[in-house]
């Protein structure tokens, strides 16, 4: 039973990690190419 819960949790985490828009944006900002967008996005997040 515990293995089933662990497997279901891991699969749902991987599924949500790939498809959620906030994760896609965060991954794009954290890349070397996306570092130039880090400061503007932080300034937009403050208000």
LINDABEL-V108608 format. One record per pair of residues at least 4 apart in sequence whose C-alpha atoms are under 8 Angstrom apart, sorted by sequence separation. I is the first residue (numbers start at 1). J is the second residue. If there is no record, write none. Layout:
BEGIN
i=I j=J
i=I j=J
END
This chain:
BEGIN
i=1 j=5
i=2 j=6
i=3 j=7
i=4 j=8
i=5 j=9
i=6 j=10
i=7 j=11
i=8 j=12
i=9 j=13
i=10 j=14
i=11 j=15
i=12 j=16
i=13 j=17
i=14 j=18
i=15 j=19
i=16 j=20
i=19 j=23
i=20 j=24
i=21 j=25
i=22 j=26
i=23 j=27
i=24 j=28
i=25 j=29
i=26 j=30
i=27 j=31
i=29 j=33
i=30 j=34
i=31 j=35
i=34 j=38
i=37 j=41
i=38 j=42
i=39 j=43
i=40 j=44
i=41 j=45
i=42 j=46
i=43 j=47
i=18 j=23
i=19 j=24
i=28 j=33
i=29 j=34
i=30 j=35
i=17 j=23
i=18 j=24
i=28 j=34
i=29 j=35
i=29 j=36
i=29 j=37
i=30 j=38
i=29 j=38
END
